[in-house]
Amino acid sequence: MIPDATGAYLLIQRPPAGLLGGLWGFPGGALQAGEAYTVGLCRTIREQVGIEVSVGEPVTRIAHAYTHFRITLHAYRCQLAGGEPRPLRCAAVRWVASGALRDLAFPVTDARIMRALEG
């Protein structure tokens, strides 16, 4: 998760077609073979929204099964280190206040990250 100075979080919207199309979520993505979590997180955020981040402490680890595959998601707190977010590999980018997160449609995994943030 990437908060701004006001506590709003950076969200991306998935493209309308494909897995979980149109849903909102926190930036990040799949690791490449042999890639460390923090390196992969920085890479995927840069590819999705064109910004640099510094990775902070882990927030949660989520194991989730879809119908035809399983994932283990590692969520970290991050800080914006450079650039202005723009939709490169996503449909849209938005800063959303923490109190308004529940107003958007999220995949189950991102909803679980939100619960972990609430403590």
C-alpha positions in Angstrom: 0.0 0.0 0.0 1.2 3.5 -0.8 -0.3 6.3 1.3 0.1 10.0 0.6 0.6 12.7 3.2 -3.1 12.9 3.9 -3.5 9.1 4.5 -5.2 8.4 1.2 -4.1 5.2 -0.6 -3.0 4.9 -4.2 -5.3 2.4 -6.1 -5.3 1.0 -9.6 -8.3 -0.2 -11.6 -7.9 -3.4 -13.5 -8.7 -3.3 -17.2 -12.3 -4.2 -18.0 -11.5 -7.5 -19.7 -9.6 -10.4 -18.0 -9.3 -11.7 -14.5 -11.1 -9.5 -12.0 -11.8 -7.0 -14.7 -12.8 -3.5 -13.6 -12.1 -4.1 -9.9 -9.9 -1.7 -7.9 -6.9 -2.7 -5.9 -3.5 -1.9 -4.5 -0.6 -1.7 -7.0 1.7 -4.7 -7.3 1.9 -7.9 -9.2 3.6 -11.2 -9.9 7.3 -11.9 -9.3 9.6 -13.0 -12.0 11.5 -16.2 -11.4 14.1 -15.7 -8.6 13.0 -12.2 -7.9 12.9 -10.9 -4.3 9.5 -9.7 -3.0 10.7 -6.1 -2.6 12.4 -5.9 -5.9 9.4 -7.4 -7.7 7.1 -4.9 -5.9 9.1 -1.9 -7.0 9.3 -3.3 -10.6 5.5 -4.0 -10.9 4.5 -0.6 -9.4 6.9 1.2 -11.8 5.4 -0.8 -14.7 1.8 -0.2 -13.6 1.8 3.5 -12.6 5.3 4.9 -13.5 6.5 5.8 -10.0 9.3 4.8 -7.7 8.6 3.6 -4.2 10.6 2.7 -1.1 9.4 -0.5 0.5 8.7 -0.5 4.2 7.5 -3.1 6.7 5.3 -6.1 5.7 1.6 -5.7 6.5 0.2 -9.2 5.8 0.6 -12.4 3.9 -2.4 -13.9 2.2 -2.8 -17.3 0.7 -5.7 -17.5 -1.8 -7.1 -20.1 -4.2 -8.8 -19.2 -7.4 -10.6 -21.9 -9.4 -7.5 -22.9 -11.4 -4.5 -21.6 -9.5 -3.2 -20.4 -6.1 -1.4 -17.3 -5.0 0.4 -16.1 -1.9 0.3 -12.3 -1.7 2.8 -10.4 0.4 1.6 -6.8 1.2 4.0 -4.1 2.3 3.7 -0.5 3.3 5.5 1.7 0.8 6.3 5.4 0.4 6.3 7.3 -2.8 9.9 8.0 -3.7 9.5 9.7 -7.1 7.2 10.3 -10.0 3.5 11.1 -10.6 1.2 8.1 -10.8 -0.4 7.5 -14.2 -2.2 4.5 -15.7 0.4 2.6 -17.7 -0.6 -1.0 -17.2 -4.0 -0.5 -15.6 -7.3 1.2 -16.6 -7.1 4.1 -14.0 -5.2 5.4 -11.0 -6.8 7.1 -8.0 -5.9 8.4 -4.5 -8.7 7.3 -2.2 -9.1 8.3 1.5 -9.0 5.3 3.8 -12.6 6.0 4.9 -13.8 5.7 1.3 -12.0 2.5 0.4 -15.1 0.4 1.0 -17.0 2.4 -1.6 -15.1 0.7 -4.4 -15.3 -2.9 -5.7 -12.2 -4.9 -4.7 -11.0 -8.5 -5.2 -11.2 -10.6 -2.1 -7.4 -10.4 -1.6 -7.4 -6.6 -1.6 -10.3 -6.5 0.8 -8.3 -8.8 3.2 -5.4 -6.3 2.9 -7.8 -3.5 3.9 -8.9 -5.5 7.0 -5.2 -6.0 7.9 -4.7 -2.2 7.7 -7.6 -1.7 10.1 -5.7 -3.9 12.6 
